[in-house]
């Protein structure tokens, strides 16, 4: 990427940062069709009754209905209506207390009294309400929640599934779905499975790419679909309201209609709507649209550069890079070319990058919880979209597809214990330290091979010197006798016959019927002593534990190549 491109991207980010809160909820753009469905954002949100169950869609910075969040907040502050809402968000669509125009706008005392989501940590204002005892919080597996929305659209009010059995959402083994407040869990036992149910959806808010004069909605040049159609149909089935914001009005294209006008109550035209974070929908990036020619390498460089400018992507250390190389190497040893993969945020993103840089991207198909099929998962603020995707489906359709067709998953962890249980959902005590599982529970229970990757210690001072790990200051172990919350059940994984691996800065472990087996050690004289001091029971082989290859530690001569025969590609 040349200097001119970097300067252009830097100017773009600066302009976005200086204007990202600009909005007008009373705006009516010129030339609107003479159709009563077209109205200002303020008028649209006045359709939401007090006490309603509302859902909004999108993922991270993708397809945000920002103008509607602002309108709900400002109308509540002006009139104290709508109030007493239950707000559902399937995925993480908050702003982490930084980005305006996100779900966090509705985190006002009295506005939202119950929040239901798969991912909570980005919605700081709602967690703050919960910490003050002013908002009830529930978290469900993201795929389960997406499928519950779909079920309501089809006239069903509950979902029975084994997803979540043995985890914290299972009241038989954990706390259930309630994170804060006093209420019943939204999950209950039903035989060997779990029965999930959420309140009937009465209002759906989402961003579409465009509308025609008749009020039909389109997703042409969108970055993803998530559960927008299902949310709208669920609201309609319950006699509720469907409110969409679009970037522009276009000529009608009957063969491309995403949602027909008869299913839409209000359309807010907002030219500042974004396709993805910082990118206006009207000047969309073709890299995120199926079927467009894309220079994947250049696109990846540009997205990484933007993420660094906005402070989203962390600077990776040499230890992190070695960890990603070991995980990528494990992928090529345990996963066959032709397989489907799901990749989580953080270090798993680095593994995806290595697979691409090795020229192996064409040998695997990445599946994203948002419904994006194929392409290279986009990092940071663009998470949820993909570079050069093959096609889109709804998030509910994707989770169902993964249940039968997901070969492998690369995921992070907060804690691992002797039984192979993993915690990713609970960082500490209280709502403000709660993360939520996102799609982790659904994905980790669907994949035939699961590879967790992360540091073995929190707050440690470590470095690689001459290809060996030096531990200057040990940190708090993330491998513990018992995880604080079971987001992934080792017992259930063994019952399902999954192959489960844990790649850490100290070594790689494999889940067996006897427990965690240490299968390789990171190079370095400090490593053996650190493993011995871990407060966890480990299984060891009869001979010396092999060391990680030196090329993994240094990157010199590192090479990825598939070691299993190719398998047929999932349709």
MARZA-898704 format. One record per residue (C-alpha): residue number from 1; y, z, x. Coordinates in Angstrom, 1 decimal, m for minus. Example, Ala and Ser with C-alpha at 12.3 -4.5 7.8 and 13.67 -1.06 7.14 Angstrom:
REM residues 2
kemi	yy	zz	xx
1	m4.5	7.8	12.3
2	m1.1	7.1	13.7
This chain:
REM residues 571
kemi	yy	zz	xx
1	0.0	0.0	0.0
2	3.3	m1.1	1.6
3	6.6	0.7	1.9
4	8.2	m1.3	m0.9
5	5.4	m0.3	m3.4
6	5.7	3.3	m2.4
7	9.5	3.2	m2.9
8	9.1	1.6	m6.3
9	6.5	4.2	m7.4
10	8.7	7.1	m6.1
11	11.7	5.8	m8.0
12	9.5	5.5	m11.1
13	8.3	9.1	m10.8
14	11.8	10.4	m10.2
15	13.1	8.5	m13.3
16	10.3	9.9	m15.4
17	10.8	13.4	m14.2
18	14.5	13.3	m15.0
19	13.9	11.9	m18.5
20	10.5	13.3	m19.5
21	12.0	15.7	m22.1
22	14.3	13.1	m23.7
23	13.7	12.6	m27.4
24	15.3	12.3	m30.9
25	13.1	13.4	m33.8
26	15.6	11.8	m36.3
27	15.5	8.4	m34.6
28	14.9	5.3	m36.8
29	14.7	2.2	m34.6
30	16.5	m0.9	m35.7
31	14.6	m3.5	m37.7
32	11.9	m1.3	m39.1
33	9.9	m2.9	m41.9
34	10.9	m2.1	m45.5
35	7.8	0.0	m45.9
36	8.0	3.7	m47.0
37	5.3	4.6	m44.4
38	7.8	4.1	m41.6
39	10.0	7.2	m41.2
40	11.5	9.5	m38.6
41	9.4	12.1	m36.8
42	11.2	14.9	m38.7
43	10.4	13.4	m42.1
44	6.8	12.8	m41.0
45	6.0	16.4	m40.0
46	7.6	17.6	m43.2
47	4.4	16.3	m44.9
48	2.4	19.0	m43.2
49	1.9	21.9	m45.6
50	2.0	25.6	m44.5
51	m1.4	27.0	m43.6
52	m2.9	23.6	m42.9
53	m5.6	22.8	m40.4
54	m4.0	20.2	m38.1
55	m5.7	18.1	m35.3
56	m3.9	16.2	m32.6
57	m5.7	13.8	m30.1
58	m5.4	12.3	m26.7
59	m6.5	13.6	m23.3
60	m4.3	15.0	m20.5
61	m1.5	12.5	m20.1
62	m3.2	9.7	m22.1
63	m2.0	8.6	m25.5
64	0.2	11.7	m26.2
65	1.9	12.0	m29.6
66	4.8	13.7	m27.8
67	7.5	13.0	m30.5
68	5.3	14.6	m33.1
69	4.9	17.8	m31.1
70	8.6	18.0	m30.6
71	9.2	17.3	m34.3
72	6.8	20.1	m35.5
73	8.4	22.6	m33.2
74	12.0	21.7	m34.0
75	11.4	21.6	m37.8
76	9.7	25.0	m37.6
77	12.6	26.4	m35.6
78	15.0	25.0	m38.2
79	13.2	25.8	m41.5
80	10.3	28.0	m40.5
81	8.0	25.3	m41.8
82	5.3	24.3	m41.4
83	3.9	27.7	m40.5
84	0.6	29.5	m40.3
85	m1.3	26.5	m39.0
86	m4.7	26.2	m37.5
87	m4.5	23.6	m34.7
88	m7.5	21.7	m33.3
89	m7.4	19.8	m30.0
90	m10.8	18.5	m28.9
91	m9.7	18.0	m25.2
92	m7.1	19.4	m22.9
93	m3.7	18.2	m24.0
94	m1.3	20.9	m22.9
95	1.3	20.7	m20.2
96	0.3	23.7	m18.0
97	3.7	25.2	m18.8
98	5.4	22.3	m17.0
99	5.3	19.0	m18.9
100	7.3	18.8	m22.1
101	6.1	16.9	m25.2
102	2.6	18.2	m25.2
103	0.5	20.5	m27.4
104	2.4	23.4	m25.8
105	5.4	22.6	m28.0
106	3.6	24.2	m31.0
107	2.9	27.4	m29.2
108	5.5	29.4	m31.2
109	5.0	32.7	m33.0
110	4.2	32.1	m36.6
111	3.8	28.3	m36.2
112	0.2	28.3	m35.0
113	m2.0	31.3	m35.8
114	m5.4	29.9	m34.8
115	m6.2	27.4	m32.1
116	m9.6	25.7	m31.7
117	m10.2	23.5	m28.6
118	m12.8	22.6	m26.0
119	m10.3	23.1	m23.1
120	m7.7	25.8	m23.1
121	m6.1	26.4	m19.8
122	m3.5	23.6	m20.1
123	m2.1	25.1	m23.3
124	m0.2	28.0	m21.7
125	2.1	28.8	m24.6
126	m0.9	29.2	m27.0
127	m2.7	31.4	m24.6
128	0.4	33.5	m24.2
129	0.5	33.9	m28.0
130	m3.1	35.0	m27.9
131	m2.5	37.5	m25.1
132	0.2	39.0	m27.3
133	m2.2	39.3	m30.2
134	m0.3	36.6	m32.2
135	m2.9	33.7	m32.2
136	m6.7	33.6	m32.7
137	m8.4	31.4	m30.1
138	m11.8	29.7	m30.3
139	m13.5	27.4	m27.8
140	m16.4	25.0	m28.5
141	m18.2	22.5	m26.3
142	m15.9	19.4	m26.4
143	m18.7	17.0	m27.5
144	m19.7	19.4	m30.3
145	m16.1	19.6	m31.4
146	m15.7	15.8	m31.3
147	m18.8	15.3	m33.3
148	m17.7	18.0	m35.9
149	m14.5	15.9	m36.4
150	m16.7	12.8	m36.9
151	m19.0	14.8	m39.3
152	m16.1	15.7	m41.5
153	m15.0	12.1	m41.6
154	m18.5	11.3	m42.9
155	m18.4	14.1	m45.5
156	m20.4	16.7	m43.6
157	m19.0	20.1	m42.8
158	m21.4	21.3	m40.0
159	m23.4	20.2	m37.0
160	m26.8	21.6	m35.9
161	m27.7	21.0	m32.3
162	m29.3	22.6	m29.2
163	m26.1	21.9	m27.2
164	m24.8	25.3	m26.1
165	m28.1	27.2	m26.6
166	m28.3	29.9	m23.9
167	m24.6	29.6	m23.0
168	m21.8	31.9	m23.9
169	m21.1	30.1	m27.3
170	m24.6	31.1	m28.4
171	m24.2	34.5	m30.1
172	m27.8	35.4	m29.2
173	m27.0	35.3	m25.5
174	m23.2	35.3	m25.3
175	m20.0	36.2	m27.0
176	m19.8	33.1	m29.3
177	m16.8	30.8	m29.7
178	m14.1	33.5	m30.1
179	m11.9	34.0	m27.1
180	m9.1	36.1	m28.6
181	m8.5	37.7	m32.0
182	m10.8	39.2	m34.6
183	m12.9	36.6	m36.4
184	m16.4	35.3	m36.7
185	m17.8	32.9	m34.2
186	m17.8	29.2	m35.2
187	m21.3	29.0	m33.9
188	m24.3	30.7	m35.5
189	m28.0	30.6	m34.8
190	m30.2	28.2	m36.8
191	m33.8	28.3	m35.7
192	m33.9	27.4	m32.0
193	m30.6	25.5	m32.3
194	m27.0	26.4	m33.2
195	m25.0	25.6	m36.3
196	m21.3	24.8	m35.7
197	m18.6	24.5	m38.3
198	m14.8	24.2	m38.2
199	m12.2	24.4	m41.0
200	m11.6	21.3	m43.1
201	m9.0	19.1	m41.3
202	m5.9	18.5	m43.5
203	m3.5	16.7	m41.2
204	m4.2	14.3	m38.3
205	m1.5	13.5	m35.6
206	m2.1	10.9	m33.0
207	m0.5	8.1	m31.0
208	m1.6	4.5	m31.5
209	m0.3	1.6	m29.5
210	1.4	m0.3	m32.3
211	1.6	m1.0	m36.0
212	2.3	m4.1	m38.1
213	4.8	m4.3	m41.0
214	2.0	m3.5	m43.5
215	1.3	m0.2	m41.7
216	m2.0	m1.2	m40.1
217	m2.5	0.5	m36.7
218	m3.7	m1.1	m33.4
219	m5.0	0.2	m30.1
220	m4.4	m3.0	m28.1
221	m3.5	m2.0	m24.5
222	m4.2	1.7	m25.1
223	m5.8	3.7	m22.3
224	m8.5	5.4	m24.5
225	m9.3	6.1	m28.2
226	m10.7	9.7	m28.2
227	m11.3	10.9	m31.7
228	m8.2	9.5	m33.4
229	m9.9	7.4	m36.0
230	m12.4	10.2	m36.9
231	m9.5	12.7	m37.2
232	m7.6	10.4	m39.5
233	m10.6	9.8	m41.8
234	m11.5	13.5	m41.8
235	m8.0	14.4	m43.0
236	m8.1	11.6	m45.7
237	m11.5	12.9	m46.9
238	m9.9	16.3	m47.5
239	m6.9	14.9	m49.2
240	m4.7	15.5	m46.2
241	m2.1	13.6	m44.3
242	m2.4	11.0	m41.5
243	0.6	10.8	m39.2
244	0.7	8.3	m36.3
245	3.4	7.5	m33.8
246	3.5	4.0	m32.3
247	5.6	2.4	m29.5
248	6.4	m0.8	m31.4
249	5.9	m3.0	m34.5
250	3.9	m6.2	m33.9
251	2.6	m9.2	m35.8
252	m0.5	m8.4	m37.8
253	m3.9	m9.2	m36.2
254	m6.6	m8.5	m38.9
255	m9.5	m8.8	m36.5
256	m8.0	m6.0	m34.3
257	m7.0	m3.4	m36.8
258	m7.9	0.1	m35.6
259	m7.0	2.0	m38.8
260	m6.0	0.2	m42.0
261	m2.7	1.0	m43.7
262	m4.4	2.5	m46.6
263	m5.6	5.4	m44.4
264	m2.1	6.1	m43.0
265	0.6	8.2	m44.6
266	3.4	8.1	m42.0
267	4.3	6.0	m39.0
268	6.9	7.0	m36.5
269	8.1	4.3	m34.2
270	9.0	5.8	m30.8
271	9.7	3.2	m28.0
272	9.3	6.0	m25.4
273	5.6	6.6	m26.2
274	3.4	6.5	m23.2
275	0.1	4.7	m22.5
276	m0.7	7.2	m19.7
277	1.4	9.9	m18.1
278	4.8	8.3	m17.0
279	3.9	4.8	m18.1
280	5.5	3.5	m21.3
281	3.1	1.9	m23.8
282	5.4	m1.1	m24.1
283	5.1	m1.6	m20.3
284	1.4	m0.6	m20.1
285	m0.7	m0.7	m17.0
286	m3.4	m3.5	m17.3
287	m5.6	m1.5	m14.9
288	m6.5	0.8	m17.8
289	m7.3	m1.9	m20.3
290	m10.8	m3.4	m20.6
291	m11.3	m7.0	m19.5
292	m8.2	m7.2	m17.3
293	m8.4	m8.4	m13.7
294	m7.7	m5.4	m11.4
295	m7.6	m4.8	m7.7
296	m9.4	m1.5	m7.9
297	m8.7	m0.4	m4.4
298	m4.9	m0.9	m4.7
299	m4.9	0.7	m8.2
300	m6.6	3.8	m6.8
301	m4.1	4.1	m4.0
302	m1.2	3.8	m6.4
303	m2.5	6.4	m8.7
304	m3.3	8.8	m5.9
305	0.3	8.3	m4.5
306	1.8	9.1	m8.0
307	m0.4	12.2	m8.3
308	0.8	13.5	m4.9
309	4.4	12.9	m5.9
310	4.1	14.9	m9.1
311	2.0	17.6	m7.4
312	m1.2	17.0	m9.5
313	m3.7	16.0	m6.8
314	m4.3	18.8	m4.2
315	m4.3	18.0	m0.5
316	m7.9	17.9	0.6
317	m9.0	19.6	3.8
318	m11.5	18.4	6.3
319	m14.0	20.9	4.8
320	m13.4	19.5	1.3
321	m14.0	16.0	2.6
322	m17.3	17.1	4.2
323	m18.3	18.7	1.0
324	m17.6	15.6	m1.0
325	m19.6	13.5	1.6
326	m22.6	15.8	1.3
327	m22.5	15.5	m2.5
328	m22.1	11.7	m2.4
329	m25.0	11.6	0.0
330	m27.1	13.7	m2.4
331	m26.2	11.3	m5.2
332	m27.6	8.3	m3.3
333	m30.8	10.3	m2.5
334	m31.5	11.6	m6.1
335	m29.9	9.0	m8.4
336	m31.1	5.4	m8.7
337	m28.8	2.4	m8.6
338	m28.2	1.1	m12.2
339	m27.7	4.7	m13.4
340	m25.0	6.2	m15.5
341	m22.8	9.0	m14.1
342	m20.3	11.4	m15.5
343	m17.7	12.9	m13.1
344	m15.7	16.1	m13.6
345	m12.3	16.9	m12.2
346	m11.6	18.2	m8.7
347	m14.1	17.6	m5.9
348	m16.3	15.5	m8.1
349	m13.4	13.0	m8.2
350	m13.6	12.7	m4.4
351	m17.3	11.9	m4.7
352	m16.5	9.0	m7.1
353	m13.9	7.8	m4.5
354	m16.6	7.8	m1.8
355	m19.0	5.9	m3.9
356	m16.3	3.3	m4.5
357	m15.3	3.1	m0.9
358	m18.9	2.6	0.1
359	m19.1	m0.5	m2.1
360	m21.5	1.1	m4.5
361	m19.3	1.2	m7.6
362	m21.0	m1.9	m9.1
363	m24.3	m0.1	m8.9
364	m23.4	2.7	m11.3
365	m21.7	3.0	m14.6
366	m19.3	5.9	m15.1
367	m19.1	7.5	m18.5
368	m16.1	9.5	m19.5
369	m15.9	12.1	m22.3
370	m12.9	10.3	m23.8
371	m15.1	7.3	m24.7
372	m14.3	5.1	m21.7
373	m17.4	3.2	m20.5
374	m17.5	1.8	m17.0
375	m14.8	1.5	m14.3
376	m13.6	4.0	m11.8
377	m12.5	7.4	m13.3
378	m8.7	7.8	m12.9
379	m7.6	11.0	m11.1
380	m5.0	13.7	m11.8
381	m2.5	13.2	m14.5
382	m4.4	10.0	m15.5
383	m7.6	11.9	m16.0
384	m9.5	10.6	m19.1
385	m8.7	6.9	m18.4
386	m10.5	4.6	m15.9
387	m9.5	1.8	m13.6
388	m11.1	m1.5	m14.8
389	m13.1	0.0	m17.7
390	m15.7	m2.2	m19.4
391	m15.1	m1.0	m23.0
392	m14.0	1.9	m25.2
393	m15.8	3.9	m27.9
394	m14.8	7.1	m29.6
395	m15.4	10.4	m27.9
396	m18.0	11.4	m30.5
397	m19.8	8.1	m29.9
398	m19.7	8.6	m26.2
399	m21.2	12.2	m26.4
400	m24.0	10.9	m28.5
401	m24.6	8.0	m26.1
402	m24.7	10.5	m23.2
403	m27.3	12.6	m24.9
404	m29.8	9.7	m24.5
405	m28.5	7.7	m21.6
406	m26.8	10.0	m19.1
407	m28.7	9.9	m15.8
408	m26.5	12.2	m13.6
409	m23.4	14.4	m13.7
410	m21.2	15.6	m10.9
411	m19.4	18.8	m11.9
412	m17.5	21.7	m10.3
413	m18.1	25.5	m10.6
414	m16.4	28.8	m10.6
415	m19.5	30.9	m10.1
416	m23.3	30.4	m9.6
417	m25.9	33.1	m9.8
418	m29.5	33.6	m8.7
419	m30.9	32.1	m11.9
420	m28.9	28.9	m11.5
421	m26.4	29.8	m14.2
422	m22.9	28.4	m13.8
423	m19.6	29.7	m15.0
424	m16.7	27.2	m15.3
425	m15.0	28.6	m18.4
426	m13.9	32.1	m17.5
427	m11.6	32.6	m14.5
428	m10.7	36.2	m15.1
429	m9.9	38.8	m17.8
430	m7.8	38.0	m20.9
431	m6.7	34.7	m22.6
432	m4.3	33.7	m19.8
433	m7.3	33.5	m17.4
434	m9.5	31.5	m19.7
435	m10.3	27.9	m19.0
436	m12.8	26.8	m21.7
437	m15.8	24.6	m21.1
438	m14.3	21.2	m21.9
439	m17.2	18.7	m22.0
440	m19.1	20.6	m19.4
441	m21.7	22.1	m21.7
442	m22.5	18.8	m23.4
443	m22.6	16.8	m20.2
444	m24.6	19.3	m18.2
445	m27.2	19.6	m20.9
446	m27.5	15.8	m21.3
447	m27.8	14.6	m17.7
448	m31.2	14.2	m16.1
449	m29.8	15.2	m12.7
450	m26.9	17.6	m12.4
451	m25.0	18.1	m9.1
452	m22.5	20.9	m8.9
453	m20.1	20.8	m6.0
454	m17.6	23.4	m4.8
455	m16.6	26.0	m2.2
456	m19.0	28.9	m1.7
457	m16.1	31.4	m1.4
458	m12.6	31.9	m2.9
459	m9.7	32.7	m0.6
460	m11.7	32.1	2.6
461	m10.1	30.8	5.8
462	m12.5	28.1	7.0
463	m12.2	25.0	9.1
464	m14.3	22.3	10.7
465	m14.2	22.2	14.5
466	m16.2	19.6	16.4
467	m18.4	19.0	13.4
468	m19.2	22.6	12.7
469	m17.9	25.1	10.1
470	m16.0	28.0	11.4
471	m15.3	31.0	9.1
472	m12.2	32.8	10.4
473	m11.9	35.0	7.3
474	m14.6	35.3	4.6
475	m13.5	35.1	1.0
476	m14.9	36.4	m2.3
477	m18.3	34.8	m2.9
478	m18.7	32.4	m5.7
479	m22.4	32.8	m5.5
480	m22.9	36.1	m7.3
481	m25.7	38.2	m8.8
482	m24.6	37.4	m12.3
483	m21.9	35.0	m13.5
484	m19.2	36.4	m15.7
485	m19.9	33.9	m18.4
486	m22.8	31.4	m18.7
487	m21.4	27.9	m19.3
488	m24.6	26.3	m17.9
489	m28.0	28.0	m18.4
490	m30.4	27.6	m15.5
491	m33.3	28.7	m17.8
492	m32.4	26.0	m20.4
493	m32.1	23.4	m17.6
494	m35.6	24.2	m16.4
495	m36.9	24.0	m19.9
496	m35.3	20.6	m20.3
497	m36.9	19.4	m17.0
498	m33.5	18.7	m15.3
499	m33.1	18.3	m11.6
500	m30.2	20.7	m10.6
501	m28.4	20.9	m7.3
502	m25.6	23.0	m5.9
503	m23.6	21.6	m3.0
504	m21.4	24.3	m1.3
505	m19.5	24.8	1.9
506	m22.4	26.9	3.2
507	m25.3	24.7	2.2
508	m27.1	22.9	m0.6
509	m29.3	24.7	m3.1
510	m31.9	23.4	m5.6
511	m32.9	25.1	m8.9
512	m36.6	25.9	m9.0
513	m38.8	28.0	m11.3
514	m38.6	30.7	m8.6
515	m34.8	30.6	m8.4
516	m32.3	29.0	m6.1
517	m33.9	27.4	m3.1
518	m31.8	26.8	0.1
519	m32.6	23.2	1.1
520	m29.9	22.6	3.8
521	m27.4	24.5	5.8
522	m23.9	23.4	6.8
523	m23.6	23.2	10.6
524	m22.0	26.1	12.4
525	m23.0	29.4	14.0
526	m21.1	31.4	11.3
527	m22.9	29.8	8.4
528	m26.3	31.5	8.7
529	m24.7	34.9	8.8
530	m22.6	34.0	5.8
531	m25.6	32.9	3.8
532	m27.4	36.1	4.7
533	m24.5	38.2	3.4
534	m24.3	36.4	0.0
535	m25.0	38.9	m2.8
536	m27.6	36.7	m4.4
537	m31.4	36.3	m4.2
538	m32.4	33.0	m2.6
539	m35.7	31.1	m2.2
540	m36.4	29.8	1.3
541	m39.0	27.3	2.5
542	m41.7	28.2	5.1
543	m40.0	26.5	8.0
544	m36.4	26.3	9.4
545	m33.8	25.2	6.9
546	m32.6	21.7	7.9
547	m28.9	21.2	8.8
548	m26.5	18.9	7.1
549	m26.2	15.6	9.0
550	m23.4	15.6	11.6
551	m21.9	12.4	10.2
552	m21.4	14.3	6.9
553	m19.3	17.0	8.7
554	m17.3	14.6	10.9
555	m17.2	11.5	8.8
556	m17.9	9.5	12.0
557	m20.7	7.0	11.3
558	m21.0	8.3	7.7
559	m22.8	5.7	5.5
560	m24.0	5.7	1.9
561	m27.0	3.7	0.7
562	m29.3	4.0	m2.3
563	m32.7	5.5	m1.5
564	m34.4	5.0	m4.9
565	m35.4	1.7	m6.6
566	m32.9	0.2	m9.1
567	m33.4	1.1	m12.7
568	m32.5	m0.9	m15.9
569	m28.9	m0.4	m17.0
570	m28.2	1.5	m20.2
571	m26.8	m0.7	m22.9
